[in-house]
Amino acid sequence: MSVIFRKTYFKMVPGIIILLLLTGCSAAAFTIGEQQYQSAKAAGVKEQAPVMTHNEAPVDNSQQVSDQKPPQVLEFPGVSRSPDDLPGPIARTSAANIRLDLETIEVEGRLADGTGYVYWTFGGKVPGPFLRVRVGDTVEVYLKNSASSTMMHSVDFHAVTGPGGGAVATQTGPGAETHFTFKALNPGLFVYHCATPMVAHHIANGMYGLILVEPEGGLPAVDREFYVMQGEIYTTEPLNQQGVVTFSQQKLLDEDPEYFVLNGAVGALTTQHPLLAEVGETVRIFYGVGGPNFVSSFHVIGEIFDRVYETASLTAPPLTNVQTTLVPTGGATMVEFTVEVPGRYILVDHSLSRLERGLAGFLLVEGPDAPEIFMGEPTEGSGH
């Protein structure tokens, strides 16, 4: 390019841009300018402040900003079952005929603050109701599917000896009811869940619970019993997206959950329904994993399990003095310990990245200090 041409070209550029604007090509000119800005930004060129003339004054937006209302957090009804919502020990000493009624309900509820999700449930809560029978009982199960449901549902009890754990007899359409009978042959703490295809989808949406088959003679007496279950939720939208989020089949198949939860939702056992106990009391936690995909490393930060009934075998001698116990997907455990120091104890899966996706619970213990066991001043930043 000759010197004369270069001078002529640069003199013409402002006129060309004006001509483009006048002829309706402003969008193209803006695109060229945006590309130049991004290129300069990538090259590290600092953006220059706009030149202000004597006739211009800075605009005060402080009043405008202060008048703006903060965004409203959406509220959704709670679907998380309280950990103390379970029947007490069975007093009778002989077998009996028992009827259990379950209803499957699809309901929109709170997944996290400002986030809703359509859960599929047993009884409108996650987990489903804690069921308690005695070894040797004859149990009649009646399953009703709400007329408002959009899906067929069923139930598979891991405590049942028989095809499908009862699922073959309980594929139940909306508005219908089915039933079957089983004999509780084996004592233990067992998971139950929906077993309608795709089974993992029904479980991930909240369709799981625990049934306790008490051994002859029952369980040792304790001061408090709690019911806790771990699960995963697979959403199309990212973690903490506000509004109603939707199920992602692809993430389920990839085993890539957005949320790990206790009792169905983020905050269910922290801000909503923490576990409560007094110093000196013995605590029993029935802990199950609905899944559908991830094993749990159950741990209570600041406590040691006095007794662990590994994989919920209630007739084998318990393990003692255990820090963390593995709970398989579709399995359970029963742990017991005495609380001796007041404070907040955090229930976690010790695969601790899951804490950042919502999996935590609080055990709040009140009572007198025990300086002979623990003494120290709280410091900031621990998160405990």
C-alpha angles and dihedrals in degrees: 000000000000123000091246092051093048091052092047092047096053091046089054097050098084090047092049092053092048089049091051091052092048092049096052097262096119092120091058092048090050090050091053090049093048091051091051090049094051091047091051091046091051090049091055098253109154118237111246120230114245116264112251120210124214089257094058127080129189113267115238107223095168094099091046092051094046091053092057114101118229114253112274115246111230116238126216129183115265117253098175116115115231111246091233092055099107136105120260127250119298111256099193120095100207137059121270143181109265131190120207120191121197129178124196113218131179110213139167110235148155115295094167137338105306092000126104132189136183105246126195107215150173104239098351095288138089118260102029120247118302106247122205127192136150129248109268094028119136106226127201112199120200116189120193122186113210115248088233092062121113095200140054112249138189142171133244115190115200085205092065125096102209142073114318092351085274096317093112089062100041109054092137128186125212111293094011133111131211135178145189138177130231138173117234099232101163129051117224146093110285138185122234124193145160112280103191114124126292080041095179090054093054092047094047089053090060108274102139139096145153133262119195118208102195117216121237106286092026127239128312113274118262134175099237135022123194134189117214131166132183124217146159130235123204115205132177090220121069125261114293095012107159123235129030111333126201137227119263115210091187093056089048091053090046090049089234108138124186092206137038110192146178115222092358107299147052108269094013092130098026113046097008110040114357119183111255129205142153128237110271096027124124113233128203121194122195101204124186136172116221091176115145091210118002132079117221131228096204115206137160110213109233097015137087120212109243090198132014120190094206115227085353096288100158098182098054120081109270124245113249135217096013125169101192132006131200117235116190124222107271089019140096146206137203119218132183132191140154117242110225106166127051119239145081118308119191123221110214145161099239089225079094100192084077088067087069089055095055107277108136140107135188129228105195113200121192129190144083121331119259105208091171087066103031133002128168144118116256115250129203124257103031096110090218 
